[in-house]
Amino acid sequence: MAPSEQPGRLVPTRPTASASPGITLRHSALSLLTVAGLGAVIMSPALGLYFNWGPMSIATGPITPLIYMLALLISLPTAISYAMVSKEIPAAGQAYTWLWHAFRPGYGLWTGAILVLYYVTGLWIVNMFFAVFFGEFLRYFGVPASPIGGAIGMLIMAAITAIVVYRDIQFTARVALGFMIFETGVVSALALTIVFVQGSHGKLSLAPFSFPSATAGFNGISTAVIFGILSFIGYDYACVVAEETKTPRRLIPIAVILAAVTVGVFWMLGSYAYSESIPLSQLPGFISSGFTPITPIAKIYWGPGNILITITGLTASLGIYVAIVPATARILFAMGRDRSLPQSLGKLNARHQVPFNALTVVLIGGFVGALVMVILQQSYFNAYVWFGELSVFFALVTYIAVNLASISFYRRFRPQKFNVVWNLIVPIVGIGIDLYILWQSFFVALTGSGFALGQSVVLFAVVWCLIAVVYVAALRLWVPHLFQAQSYVLPETVE
């Protein structure tokens, strides 16, 4: 049973089938490994190393495997809260629906506005990834990079993604997982090449697994850990396909933890090889010469074969987009189905049972929003930084909300299942970690920066939070019956 709101009080009741009867996603379409794989696709085994290993190494030296290990341990409390709540409230609306049920509709609606921006900024970031790698790919064949070339690349990515995501969710998942398998294979092959070459010359060491090898002490480790934690953003996407997963109350929690742990271990092993690949004193020069230091490292070991790094950058970006577009569309679909957004977003394609209108809005918004910011920033890299900083804010606010939901929901509506460790201590630890990172990596770091890539991000985030308050107030005024209704939760009878 799930809680619903009645005037003045919350009581546990069985949810109705839907705010719009009959509008349900395809049930039991996805398996455990597929759902965990989708979470891993969003985290991206390749891009998590391509873009974060370099800054982490500069901050703290060769101990990046330990940094990824610390980041995994720090991320687990919030991941556990996702697992705890998702097994009781499986819904495409994810945190939006969870806060609605754990507290009151107004909390869920406000969180929904935050959640939408968290997912949409992810879309825009992937556009920047693809545009930069597309330009690098063209340069390999002697075509000079240009802003127009990057825009064409983003348009190509959107077109390919549209062909995939308008099909059923099973086809979409297979394509996304195929891209991830390819990128993981290339990253692993380069790591094994490095280990073989360096090992044959007696140059391997255990320094990356020793904290005394850190080059900047605690401050360096603290800085590097922030990059490590940001790498783990994305495991929560598995919860969005809960309504389409076999026995979601059992499998979704496992999928969330499995995605985070599996990719985390992969990064620990891969970063060891890359830390042993070159003298780290060369790393700043490699980063300044390109978007990722892995490309020049691959050139040392593979020669012209380093184009595979660029290709995996493209395929990894495309794989993320193929996964993140349907995930974002399902958030809009869930809100449209509940009628907290236009009802047209809550409609499904009759043949494939996918939210066609929501997918179309996401594809158009992903391309147009990314292009507008590129024009404003006059740089794909600067636009990537701006979107990345904004994504951190909305991700962490969402994570704090989910930790609060775990405490509130179990305490109020599942007292017989309430566990002091899993539903109180773990969420409190998660909230503390998320608040610290939010303060340090967002408010402290950005308010002292320039306007273009710092203060403007803080301003936009604060304004959006206020807009979310206005949005909830407007719904209360114009759609008052919404606050007496329920956000859809998958009934136990359909599992």
N, C-alpha and C positions, 0 to 999 in steps of 0.2 A: 504494500500500500504506500501511497505517497501523500504528503500533506497538501491541503488546499486551504485557501484563505476564505474565511467567512467574516462578516462584519465584526470587527473588534477582537477576533481571536483566530488562532490557527488550530485546526483539528486534522487528524489523519483521516483521509477518505480515499476511496479508490478513484483514480483519475478517469475522466472520460476518454474516449478513443482519440478525439482530436477536437480542437477548436473548429476545424473544418472537417466534418466527418468524412471518412473514406480516403483522406489524403495522407497516405503513409508511404514511406520509402520501402524498397524491396527487402523483406526480412530474410535473415539467415543466408545472406549471399557471400559473406566473407568468413574465412577461418582465422584461427589465432595467429598463425605465422604471417598471414596476409596483412592483418591489422597491425601487428607489431612492425612488419616491414614498412607499412605506410608511415608510421611514426619515425622509423629510421630514415626513410627517404627524405622527410622534411628536415631532419637534423643534418643529413647529407654527410656520409663518411668522408667523401673527397673534400668538399668545400670547408668542412670543419677543420681540416688540416691545412688546406691551401691558404686560408685567410687568417687563421688564428695562431697557428704554430709559430710563424715569424714574429709577430708582436710579443707573444709569450716568451720566446727565446731571448729577444732583446731585453725584456724586462727582468728576466731571472736566470738566464744562462741555459745550460743543457738539461735542466731537470723537468722538461715539459711532460714526460710520462707521469711524474708525481703530481704535476699541476692538474692534468686531466683526471687523475685519481681523486685528488682533493675536490675538484669541481663536481665529479660524480657523487661523492659522499655528501657534498653540500646540497646538491640538487635533489637527492633522494627524499628528504622530508616532504617537499612539495609534490614530488611524483607519487609518494605514498598517499597524500591527501587526495590527489586526483583518483587514485585507485580506489580509495575508501568510498568516495562519494559516487563515482561512476557505477559501482556495483549495486548501489541502491537506487540511483536515478539515471538509468540509461536513456539518453536523449540526444538528438542531433544538435539541440541548442546548447549543449555543454554548460559552461559556467553561467550563461544567461538563465538557463532553466534551473540549475542547481541553486543559485541565489534566490530565485523566485520561490522555490519550495522550502529552502532552509530558513528564510526570513519572511519577506513579503514581496508581492509583485513589483513594487517600486524599486526594491534593491536589485531584483533580477533585470528590470528594464534598464536601469542605469549601467549595470554590469554589461548588458548586451551592447550598449553603445560603445563601451570601452573595448569589448571583445571584438567587435567588428573592425575597429581601427587596428587592433593587434594583428588580426589576420590580413587586413588590407595592406598595412605597411610591409608585411611579409611578401605580398605580391609585388610591391614596388621594388623591394630589395632584390628579388630574383630577376626582375627586368634589368636592373643595373648589372648583376652578375653576367647575364647573357650578353648584354650589349658590349661589355668590356671584353669578354672572351671572343665574341664575334669579330670585334675589331682586331684582336690579336691574331685570330685565324686568317683574316684577310691580309694582314701584314706579312704573314708567312709566305703568301703568294705574290708579294710585291704590291699589293693594293694599299695605299695609304689610309690610315684610320681617319674617320671624319664623324661628326655628330650625326649626319644623315645615315651613314653606314650603320651606326649603333641603333638608330630608330628603325631602320629596315630589319635589323636583327630582331628587335623586340616584336615587330609585326609578324615576322616569320614564326617566332616562338608562340605567339598568340594563336596564329592560324593552325599550327600543328596541334597545339593543346586543344583547340576547339574540336578538331576532327576526333580526338580521343575522348574528351570528357562528355560529349553529347551522347556517347554510347553508354551502356550500363556500367555500374560501378565495378563489376568483376573485370571487365575489359580494361577500364582505367587503371585498376590496381595492378594488373599484369604488366601493362606498359611501364608504369612507374617503377615497379620492382625490377623489370628488365634493365632499365637505365641504371638503377642502383647497383645491380650485379656487375654491370660493365665498369662503372666507375670504381667500385671496390676492387675489382680485379686489377685495374691499372695501378691504383695506389699501392696495392699489395705487391705487385710485380716490381715497382720501383723500390719499395722498401726492401724486398728480398735481394734485389740487385745490389743495393747499397751495403747490406749486411754481408753478402758474399764477397764483394770487392774489398771492403774494408777489413773483413775478417781474414781474407787471404793475405793481406799485407800486415796483419797483426795490429790493426789500428782500432779495434773495438774495445770499449771499456764499459764499466758499470757506473760511470759518473752520472748518467741521467737518472739513476735510481738512488742517488745519495743526496739528501738535503744539504749537506755541507758543500756540495758543488754549486749551490746557488751563488750567483755573482753579485747580488744586491741585497742580500739579507731578507728580513721580514717584509720590508717595504716592496721589494721587487716581487716577492712571492704574492703579496696582497694584490698588486697590480695585475700580475699574470693570472691569478685565480679568477679575476673578473672576466677576462677574455675566455677562460675555460668554462665558466658558468654560462656565458652567452652562447657558447657552442651547443649547450644542451637544450636551448630553447627549441621546442618543436615536438618533444615526445608526447605532449598533450593532444596533438592532432588526432591521435588514435581514438580519442573519446567521441569525436564528431561523427564517426561512422557506427556508433553503438546500435542504432536502429537497424542497421544492415548486417550486423554481425551475429553469428551463431552463438546462442546462449550468452548474450553480452554481459549479464550480471556476473558470470564466472570468468569470461575470457578477456573483457576489456581491461580490468585491473592488471591481469597478468601481462597483457600486451604493452601497457604503459611502462611497467617496470622492465620488461624484457627489452623494449626499444632503447631505453636509457642505458641499461647496463651493457648490452651487446655493443652498441656504438661507442660507449665510453671505453670499454676494453680494447676495441679496435684502434681508437685514437691513442691509447697508451702504448700499444705495440708499434703502431706506425710512427709515432713521434719519436720513439727511441731510435729507429733507423735514421730518420731525418736529422736528429740531433748529432748523429755520428757521421753524417755525410760530408760536412765541410767544417773548417775552423769557423766558429760562430762570429769571429771578428769580421768575416766577409759578409755577414747577413745584412747589415744596413745597406750596403751597396747593392746587394741583390734586390732588396725591397724597393729601393729608389729607382731601379731600372725597370721595374714592372709591377704588376698588380699583385702577384704572388711569387715568393722566392722559390717555390717548388719548380717553376719552369726553368730557371738557370741551373738549378741543381740537377734536374733531369737531363739537361744538355751535357753536363759533365759526365754522366754515367751512360746516357743513351745516344748522345749526339743528336742528329736530326730527328731521332725518335721522340724528342721532347715535345713534338707537336701533339703527342697523345695526351699530354697534360692539358693543352688548350682544348682538345676534343672532349676530354672528360669534363672540363669546366662547362662546355656547352651542354653535354648530355646530362650532367648532374643538375645544371640549372633547369633544363627541360623536364627532368624527372621530378624535381621539386615542384615546378609549376603545374605539371599534370596532377600532382597530389594536392597542392595547396588551393588550386582553383575550385575543385569540388568541395573541399573542406570549408572554404569561405562561403561558397554558395549554399551549403547546408546550414550554416549559421543564419544567413538571410532567409532561407526557406523556413527554418524553424520559427523565426520571428514573424514572417509573413503568414505562416499557418496559424499562429496565435493571434494575428492581426495587430501586432505591435509595430509592424511595418506594412506597407501596402500589400493587400491580399494577393495581388498578382504574383508576388515573389513566392507565395506558398503553394503554387501549382506545380504539378508534375507532368512530364511527358508521358503519355499513355503507354507507349511501346516500351521504353527503357526504364520508366519510373525514376527519372532524374529530374531535378528542379531546373527545367530549361530556361525559364525567365531569369532566375537568380544566376545561373551560369553565364547567361548573356551579359547581365549587368556587371558581373565580376570581371569577365574578359575585357569588356570595354573600359571599365573603371581602372583595371590594372594597367592597361596600355596608356590611356589618356593621363592618368595621375602621374605615372612615371615620366611621361614626356614633358608634362608641365613643369615638374621639379627640375628636370635636366635643363630646360630652357632658363628657369630662374637661377639655377646654380651655375649654368654654363659649363658643366662638367659632369660626366657620368660618375666619376669617383666621388666628387663632392655630394652629388645626389645620393649615392650609396651611403656615405657617412651620415647624412642628414636623416635618411630613412632608418638607418640602423640605430641611431641614437633614439629616435622616436619609438621604434619597435621595442627597445629595452623598457621604456616607461610603461607602455600599454601591456607588455607581457608581465612585468612585475606586479602591476596593479591587479591584473587578472589572477596571478598566482596568489597574491595576498587574499583576494576574495574567495578563492577556492579553499584555502586553508581555514578561513573563517567559516565557510559553509560546512566543512567537515566537523568542526566543533559544534556548531549550532544544530545541524541536522541530526546528528546522532544523539546529542543531549536532549533535544526536544521531541524527536519523532522515532528514535530507535534506542530508547534508554536501556532496553534489555541487551543491546549489542554494544553499548558505549564502553570503550576501553580507554583507560587513563593514558596509556602509552600512545596508542594509534590515533585517538581522537581528541587528545588534549596536548600532550607533551610534543609529539611530532609536529602537529600544525603550528604550535607556538614557536618551535625552533624554525620552521619554515618561514613564518611571518617575520621573525627577527632577522633571518638571513636576507630575505627579500627586501625588507626595509633598509637594511644596511647598504645593500648593493644599489638600491634605488637612490638613496641619499648620496653615496659616494660617486657612482658612475653617471648619475644624471644631474642632480641639483648642484653638488659641489663642483664637479668637473665642468659642467656646461655653463653655469652662470658666470664663471670666471673667464669663459672663452669669448671670442668675438660674436657678433650678432648672427652672421650668415650660417655658421655651423655650430652655434652654441645657444645663445640666448633666444634665437628664433624658435628653436626646438622646444625649449622650456615654455615659451609663450604659447606656442601652438598646443602643447599638451594640456596646459592649464585651461586654456580657452575651450578645448574640446570637452574637458571634464565639466565645465560650466554649461556648455551646450547640452551635455547629457542630462544635467539637472533640469534645464528648460524643457527638454524632450519629454522627460517623465512628467513634469508639471502639465505640459500641453496634453499629453495622453489622459491624465487624470481629469482635465477639464472637458476634453472633447470625446473621450471614450471611457467614461467612468465605469461601465460594466466590465472592462478589461481587468479592473482591480478586484473583481469578485470571481474571476475565472481562474483557470489553471493552465500553466504551460504544459504542453504535451510531454508525457513520459511513456515509454514503451510498456504496455501492460504485460504482466507476467504470463498471461494466457497465450500470448503470441510467441513465446520462446520455445 
